[in-house]
Amino acid sequence: MWNNRPKLQTINDRTLLKLWHRCCVCADIFNDQGHPPRLHDLRHSFAVEALRRWYAQSVNVQAKLPHLALYLGHVNLACTHYYLKLTPELRLAATQRYHDRFATLFTAGGDL
């Protein structure tokens, strides 16, 4: 965020949080409880959007998860799992992917 100072300076965490809060209030962005989203919520949104995008691109989501964990700075996938929320869109995409891959198993004589 730009701090409008002539000299390049870093912004400490407290100042960044205040700026984020003010930006959300000015833009009228609030969560279901009427509060501005936390800055940390951007990580959650990013992780879920990455999954949605991978499903839409028909890539191997399981193979991409270690890349997402690395990008988020996690040491393992269990930490990344915390950020992943099963949205209705993700549920539909995962269900469709499963159906496309395994539906033949449930039909008479189906083979993979």
Summary of the structure (lengths in Angstrom):
residues: 112
radius of gyration: 19.9
end to end distance: 51.9
largest distance: 72.9
contacts: 223
relative contact order: 0.08
helix: 59%
strand: 0%
